[in-house]
């Protein structure tokens, strides 16, 4: 891993990546009185090269973000055509942006494990009858009918901005 301290010129220390991962692993949310919320944002690339940003119900499991979507959604079509994407989330005392490639996951064991992670976090997802997609009693209306495809975004790079003293701005390349 390469660490680039983007706050060095301002005398800021580099961000501790292990501390960020520990917060992501714990499902850390911003402070209850924080201005930011626990929305996770996915940015994909439209066919014309412009960005498409949308809120997603992503989960962080095993060092990667996982999201689901219907095959006909814009984000679903975008990642099939060009898997490059970014995921942004606010955690306790920091904002995190992960860049990587969205890889569709169809292996039944992995799909079941991630469906359980969603279920454990309050969304009653479960594998569909094939085991290669997920279903639930409800989802965002724009997702279309189930089953929904599951994608994994393993970090290629990450940028972290600390919101508390001493502050920090660091880019990590994996």
C-alpha positions as CSV (number, residue, x, y, z in Angstrom):
1,X,0.0,0.0,0.0
2,X,1.2,3.5,-0.9
3,X,0.3,6.3,1.5
4,X,0.2,9.9,0.1
5,X,-0.3,12.5,2.8
6,X,-2.2,15.2,0.9
7,X,-2.3,17.4,4.1
8,X,1.5,17.4,4.6
9,X,1.9,21.0,3.3
10,X,-0.5,22.1,6.0
11,X,1.4,20.1,8.7
12,X,-1.2,17.4,9.0
13,X,-0.3,13.9,9.9
14,X,-1.2,11.1,7.5
15,X,-4.5,9.3,8.2
16,X,-4.2,5.8,9.8
17,X,-5.8,3.4,7.3
18,X,-6.1,0.7,9.9
19,X,-8.2,3.0,12.1
20,X,-10.5,3.8,9.1
21,X,-10.9,0.1,8.3
22,X,-11.8,-0.6,11.9
23,X,-14.6,2.0,11.8
24,X,-15.9,0.6,8.5
25,X,-15.8,-2.9,9.9
26,X,-17.8,-1.7,12.9
27,X,-20.4,0.0,10.8
28,X,-19.4,3.3,12.3
29,X,-21.9,6.1,11.7
30,X,-21.4,9.8,12.1
31,X,-22.0,11.3,15.5
32,X,-25.8,11.6,16.3
33,X,-25.6,15.4,16.1
34,X,-23.4,15.5,13.0
35,X,-24.5,17.3,9.9
36,X,-23.7,14.3,7.7
37,X,-25.7,11.0,7.7
38,X,-25.0,7.4,6.9
39,X,-25.9,7.6,3.2
40,X,-23.5,5.7,1.0
41,X,-23.0,7.1,-2.5
42,X,-22.1,5.2,-5.6
43,X,-20.6,7.0,-8.6
44,X,-20.6,5.2,-12.0
45,X,-19.7,6.3,-15.5
46,X,-22.5,7.0,-18.0
47,X,-22.1,6.0,-21.6
48,X,-21.2,9.6,-22.5
49,X,-18.4,9.7,-19.9
50,X,-20.3,11.9,-17.4
51,X,-20.6,10.8,-13.8
52,X,-23.8,9.2,-12.4
53,X,-24.1,9.5,-8.6
54,X,-26.8,7.8,-6.6
55,X,-27.4,6.7,-3.0
56,X,-27.1,2.9,-2.4
57,X,-27.7,0.6,0.5
58,X,-24.1,-0.7,0.5
59,X,-22.4,-2.8,3.1
60,X,-18.7,-3.0,4.0
61,X,-17.7,-6.7,4.4
62,X,-14.3,-8.3,4.1
63,X,-12.5,-5.1,3.1
64,X,-14.9,-4.2,0.3
65,X,-18.1,-2.4,-0.4
66,X,-21.0,-4.5,-1.7
67,X,-24.1,-3.1,-3.4
68,X,-27.1,-4.5,-5.2
69,X,-29.1,-3.2,-8.1
70,X,-31.5,-4.3,-10.8
71,X,-30.0,-5.2,-14.2
72,X,-32.1,-2.4,-15.9
73,X,-31.0,0.4,-13.6
74,X,-28.6,3.1,-14.8
75,X,-26.0,2.1,-12.3
76,X,-26.5,-1.6,-13.3
77,X,-26.1,-0.8,-17.0
78,X,-23.1,1.5,-16.3
79,X,-21.0,-1.1,-14.3
80,X,-21.6,-3.8,-17.0
81,X,-20.3,-1.4,-19.6
82,X,-17.5,0.1,-17.5
83,X,-16.9,-1.3,-14.0
84,X,-14.9,1.7,-12.7
85,X,-16.7,3.3,-9.9
86,X,-16.4,5.0,-6.5
87,X,-18.2,4.6,-3.2
88,X,-18.4,7.5,-0.7
89,X,-19.5,7.3,2.9
90,X,-19.3,9.4,6.1
91,X,-18.1,7.5,9.1
92,X,-17.4,8.7,12.7
93,X,-15.2,11.8,12.3
94,X,-14.2,11.1,8.7
95,X,-15.4,11.0,5.1
96,X,-14.2,8.1,2.9
97,X,-14.1,7.6,-0.9
98,X,-13.1,4.2,-2.2
99,X,-12.3,3.8,-5.9
100,X,-12.3,0.4,-7.6
101,X,-14.1,-1.8,-10.1
102,X,-17.6,-3.2,-9.5
103,X,-17.5,-7.0,-10.0
104,X,-20.8,-8.9,-10.2
105,X,-20.9,-11.7,-7.7
106,X,-23.0,-14.8,-8.5
107,X,-21.3,-17.5,-6.4
108,X,-24.2,-18.7,-4.1
109,X,-22.1,-18.9,-0.9
110,X,-20.9,-15.3,-1.3
111,X,-24.4,-14.0,-2.3
112,X,-25.9,-15.7,0.8
113,X,-23.2,-14.3,3.1
114,X,-23.8,-10.7,1.8
115,X,-27.6,-11.2,1.9
116,X,-27.2,-12.1,5.6
117,X,-25.1,-9.0,6.2
118,X,-27.9,-6.9,4.7
119,X,-30.5,-8.8,6.8
120,X,-28.4,-8.3,9.9
121,X,-28.3,-4.6,9.2
122,X,-32.2,-4.4,9.0
123,X,-33.0,-5.0,5.3
124,X,-34.5,-8.6,5.0
125,X,-32.5,-9.7,1.9
126,X,-32.0,-13.3,1.1
127,X,-30.7,-15.3,-1.9
128,X,-33.1,-15.9,-4.8
129,X,-34.0,-19.4,-5.8
130,X,-30.9,-19.7,-8.1
131,X,-28.6,-18.4,-5.3
132,X,-26.9,-16.0,-7.8
133,X,-29.1,-12.9,-6.9
134,X,-31.0,-11.5,-4.0
135,X,-34.6,-10.8,-3.2
136,X,-36.4,-9.0,-0.4
137,X,-40.0,-8.0,0.4
138,X,-39.1,-4.4,-0.5
139,X,-36.3,-2.3,-2.2
140,X,-36.0,1.1,-3.7
141,X,-38.8,1.4,-6.3
142,X,-36.2,2.3,-9.1
143,X,-34.5,-1.1,-8.7
144,X,-37.2,-3.0,-10.6
145,X,-38.5,-6.4,-9.6
146,X,-36.2,-9.0,-7.9
147,X,-33.9,-10.7,-8.2
148,X,-31.3,-8.1,-7.9
149,X,-27.6,-8.4,-8.9
150,X,-24.9,-8.2,-6.2
151,X,-21.6,-6.3,-6.9
152,X,-18.4,-6.1,-4.9
153,X,-16.1,-3.0,-5.1
154,X,-12.6,-3.9,-3.8
155,X,-10.6,-0.7,-3.1
156,X,-8.0,0.2,-5.7
157,X,-7.5,3.5,-3.9
158,X,-9.1,5.4,-1.1
159,X,-9.1,9.1,0.0
160,X,-9.9,9.9,3.6
161,X,-10.7,13.3,5.1
162,X,-10.6,13.5,8.9
163,X,-13.2,15.9,10.4
164,X,-11.7,16.2,13.9
165,X,-8.4,17.4,15.3
166,X,-5.7,17.1,14.2
167,X,-7.4,16.6,10.9
168,X,-5.9,14.9,7.9
169,X,-6.2,14.2,4.2
170,X,-4.6,11.1,2.9
171,X,-4.8,9.0,-0.3
172,X,-4.1,5.3,-0.2
173,X,-3.3,3.2,-3.3
174,X,-3.6,-0.6,-2.9
